[in-house]
Amino acid sequence: MPTSTRNYNIITDVNPKSYISEAYRTLRTNIQFSTIDNHIRSIIVTSPEPSEGKSTTITNLAVAFAQEGKKVVLVDADLRKPTLHHFFMKSNRIGLSNLLAGQFTLQQAISDTHIDNLSLICSGPVPPNPAEMLNSKRLEQQLEELKKMFDIILFDAPPTLAVTDAQVLSTKCDGVVFVLNSGKVKRDTARKAIDRLNHVNAKILGVVLNNKDRNKNESPYYYYYGPNDKK
C-alpha cells in the first residue's frame, strides 16, 4: 500500500470486537502454545520483502498481548525504514539507534502509549550501520534489562531478503513470526527467506498468511501455520 494513503489505525484498539481483532487474538494464543518447554518472551516479526504487513501485524499483536494483561514493549528494530512511530503518533527523534549508540538510557528511550500495558521504543534516527548495531553486545544487555521490566518484548525487524538485520536479531530472541502477503509473495521467495533464518538456527514459531481472501468456512484475514504444519 502506498505510504501516502496508508492507514495507521490499530484495528485491535479501535475495533476490538471485529473478526480481524479476533484473528490477532488467535495469533497471540497460537504463539503462547507454540512451545511447551520454553517460555516465549522475546519475538521478532519479519517478512521476505517490504509491504507484506509485518509492522501492522506486530502492532496489533502487541495490543492483543497488552489487552490480555501482559506488560509489553514494542521495539522498532527496522533501523532503515521505521514505521511504528506512525501508528502511535510519536516522535522518532529518540529510539533504539540512540540507545545502542549510548546517547540515551533505556528509560529515556521507552515511551508510554495510549494503550494500557503497552510501551514503545521507536527506531530513532537512521544510523549508518544498522546490522552492526543489532549485533552488538549492548543490544544483548538492553534486552536482558527489558526482560526484567516486561513480560513480552516484540521486535519489528526489516524484511529478511533485503538485509541481514532480521537474521542477526533472530539469534538473540526466543522466536520468529514470519509474515507473508497472500497472493503476492512467490513460493520460492518465501522459501529463500525462511532458509536464511534456518541458516542461523532461528526458531520460527509460525507463519502468518496476511490478507488471505475470506471464505465462509475459513478463519478471516490471515492464517497461522505452526512450524510443523505442512503448508
C-alpha positions as CSV (number, residue, x, y, z in Angstrom):
1,M,0.0,0.0,0.0
2,P,1.5,3.4,-0.9
3,T,2.7,5.4,2.1
4,S,0.7,8.4,1.1
5,T,-2.6,6.5,1.6
6,R,-1.6,4.2,4.3
7,N,-4.0,3.7,7.2
8,Y,-2.2,3.5,10.6
9,N,-5.3,2.7,12.6
10,I,-4.8,-0.1,15.0
11,I,-7.8,-2.4,14.5
12,T,-7.4,-4.3,17.8
13,D,-7.6,-0.9,19.6
14,V,-10.3,0.9,17.6
15,N,-12.5,-2.1,16.9
16,P,-11.6,-4.9,19.3
17,K,-14.8,-6.9,18.6
18,S,-14.1,-7.2,14.8
19,Y,-13.3,-10.5,13.3
20,I,-9.8,-9.2,12.4
21,S,-9.1,-8.4,16.0
22,E,-10.2,-11.9,16.9
23,A,-7.8,-13.2,14.4
24,Y,-4.9,-11.3,16.1
25,R,-6.0,-12.8,19.4
26,T,-5.9,-16.2,17.9
27,L,-2.4,-15.5,16.7
28,R,-1.4,-14.4,20.2
29,T,-2.8,-17.7,21.6
30,N,-1.0,-19.8,19.0
31,I,2.3,-18.2,19.9
32,Q,1.7,-18.8,23.6
33,F,1.1,-22.5,22.9
34,S,3.8,-22.9,20.2
35,T,6.3,-24.3,22.6
36,I,5.9,-26.3,25.8
37,D,9.4,-26.5,27.2
38,N,10.4,-22.8,26.7
39,H,8.6,-19.7,27.7
40,I,8.5,-17.3,24.8
41,R,9.3,-13.7,25.9
42,S,11.2,-12.1,23.0
43,I,9.8,-12.3,19.5
44,I,10.7,-10.8,16.2
45,V,8.3,-10.3,13.3
46,T,9.7,-10.1,9.8
47,S,8.7,-10.9,6.2
48,P,10.6,-11.8,3.0
49,E,10.1,-8.4,1.3
50,P,8.7,-4.9,2.1
51,S,4.9,-4.2,2.2
52,E,3.8,-7.6,3.4
53,G,2.2,-6.3,6.6
54,K,4.8,-7.1,9.2
55,S,4.5,-3.8,11.0
56,T,0.7,-3.9,11.1
57,T,0.8,-7.5,12.3
58,I,3.3,-6.8,15.1
59,T,1.5,-3.7,16.3
60,N,-1.9,-5.5,16.6
61,L,-0.2,-8.5,18.1
62,A,1.4,-6.2,20.8
63,V,-2.0,-4.7,21.5
64,A,-3.5,-8.2,21.8
65,F,-0.9,-9.2,24.4
66,A,-1.4,-6.0,26.3
67,Q,-5.2,-6.4,26.3
68,E,-4.6,-9.8,28.0
69,G,-2.8,-8.0,30.8
70,K,0.7,-8.7,29.8
71,K,3.2,-5.9,30.2
72,V,4.5,-5.4,26.6
73,V,7.2,-3.4,24.9
74,L,7.1,-2.9,21.2
75,V,10.6,-2.2,19.7
76,D,11.1,-0.7,16.2
77,A,14.2,-2.6,15.1
78,D,13.8,-1.6,11.5
79,L,16.5,0.9,11.7
80,R,16.4,1.5,7.9
81,K,12.8,2.2,7.2
82,P,11.0,2.7,10.6
83,T,7.2,2.7,10.8
84,L,5.9,2.1,14.3
85,H,6.1,5.7,15.5
86,H,3.4,6.5,12.9
87,F,0.9,4.0,14.5
88,F,1.2,5.8,17.9
89,M,1.8,9.3,16.6
90,K,5.2,9.6,18.4
91,S,8.3,11.5,17.5
92,N,11.1,9.3,16.2
93,R,13.9,11.6,17.5
94,I,14.9,9.3,20.3
95,G,14.8,5.5,20.0
96,L,16.8,2.3,19.6
97,S,19.6,3.7,17.5
98,N,20.3,6.4,20.1
99,L,20.1,3.8,22.9
100,L,22.6,1.4,21.1
101,A,24.9,4.4,20.4
102,G,25.0,5.2,24.1
103,Q,23.3,8.6,23.7
104,F,20.3,7.9,25.9
105,T,19.4,5.5,28.7
106,L,16.8,2.7,28.3
107,Q,14.4,4.7,30.4
108,Q,14.7,7.7,28.2
109,A,14.2,5.5,25.0
110,I,11.0,3.9,26.3
111,S,7.7,5.9,25.8
112,D,4.2,5.1,27.0
113,T,1.4,4.7,24.6
114,H,-2.3,5.4,24.9
115,I,-2.9,1.6,25.3
116,D,-2.7,0.2,28.9
117,N,0.3,-2.2,29.4
118,L,1.9,-1.2,26.1
119,S,5.2,0.7,25.8
120,L,7.1,1.7,22.7
121,I,10.8,2.1,21.7
122,C,10.9,3.9,18.4
123,S,13.8,3.2,16.0
124,G,15.4,6.6,16.4
125,P,17.4,8.3,13.7
126,V,18.6,6.1,10.8
127,P,22.2,5.1,11.6
128,P,24.9,4.2,9.1
129,N,25.5,0.7,10.5
130,P,22.2,-0.9,11.5
131,A,23.3,-4.6,11.2
132,E,26.4,-3.9,13.4
133,M,24.2,-2.1,16.0
134,L,21.8,-5.0,16.2
135,N,24.7,-7.5,16.5
136,S,26.3,-5.5,19.4
137,K,26.8,-6.6,23.0
138,R,24.9,-3.5,24.0
139,L,21.7,-4.8,22.4
140,E,22.0,-8.1,24.3
141,Q,22.5,-6.1,27.5
142,Q,19.4,-3.9,26.8
143,L,17.4,-7.0,26.0
144,E,18.2,-8.5,29.4
145,E,17.1,-5.3,31.1
146,L,13.9,-5.3,29.1
147,K,13.2,-8.8,30.3
148,K,13.3,-7.5,33.9
149,M,10.7,-4.8,33.1
150,F,8.3,-6.5,30.6
151,D,6.6,-9.8,30.1
152,I,6.8,-9.7,26.3
153,I,9.3,-7.9,24.0
154,L,8.3,-7.6,20.4
155,F,10.8,-6.5,17.7
156,D,9.7,-5.2,14.3
157,A,12.6,-6.3,12.0
158,P,13.4,-5.4,8.4
159,P,12.5,-7.8,5.6
160,T,14.7,-10.9,5.6
161,L,15.8,-10.8,1.9
162,A,16.6,-7.1,1.9
163,V,19.3,-7.0,4.6
164,T,20.8,-9.3,7.2
165,D,19.3,-7.4,10.2
166,A,16.4,-9.9,10.8
167,Q,18.9,-12.8,10.8
168,V,21.1,-11.1,13.3
169,L,18.2,-10.2,15.6
170,S,16.7,-13.7,15.4
171,T,19.7,-15.2,17.1
172,K,19.1,-13.1,20.1
173,C,15.4,-13.7,20.5
174,D,13.2,-16.6,21.5
175,G,11.3,-16.9,18.3
176,V,10.4,-15.5,14.9
177,V,6.9,-14.9,13.4
178,F,7.1,-14.8,9.6
179,V,4.5,-12.7,7.7
180,L,3.6,-13.5,4.1
181,N,1.3,-11.4,1.8
182,S,-1.2,-13.9,0.4
183,G,-1.3,-13.9,-3.4
184,K,1.7,-11.5,-3.7
185,V,4.8,-13.3,-2.4
186,K,6.2,-16.1,-4.6
187,R,6.7,-19.5,-3.1
188,D,10.5,-19.5,-4.0
189,T,10.9,-16.1,-2.4
190,A,9.3,-17.2,0.9
191,R,11.3,-20.4,0.9
192,K,14.6,-18.5,0.4
193,A,13.8,-16.1,3.2
194,I,12.9,-19.0,5.6
195,D,16.2,-20.7,4.6
196,R,18.1,-17.7,5.6
197,L,16.6,-17.8,9.0
198,N,17.1,-21.5,9.3
199,H,20.8,-20.9,8.4
200,V,21.3,-19.0,11.7
201,N,19.2,-21.6,13.6
202,A,16.4,-19.1,14.2
203,K,13.3,-20.6,16.0
204,I,10.4,-20.0,13.6
205,L,7.3,-20.1,15.7
206,G,5.0,-20.0,12.7
207,V,3.9,-18.2,9.5
208,V,1.1,-15.6,9.2
209,L,-0.5,-15.6,5.8
210,N,-1.7,-12.0,5.6
211,N,-4.7,-10.6,3.5
212,K,-6.0,-14.1,2.7
213,D,-9.3,-14.0,0.9
214,R,-12.1,-14.8,3.4
215,N,-14.2,-17.8,2.7
216,K,-17.2,-18.8,4.8
217,N,-15.6,-21.8,6.4
218,E,-12.1,-20.2,6.9
219,S,-10.5,-18.0,9.5
220,P,-10.6,-14.3,8.5
221,Y,-7.8,-12.0,7.4
222,Y,-4.9,-14.4,7.9
223,Y,-4.0,-18.0,8.6
224,Y,-1.3,-19.0,11.1
225,Y,0.8,-22.1,10.4
226,G,2.9,-23.6,13.1
227,P,6.4,-24.8,12.2
228,N,5.2,-28.4,12.0
229,D,2.3,-27.7,9.6
230,K,2.8,-29.0,6.1
231,K,1.6,-25.9,4.1
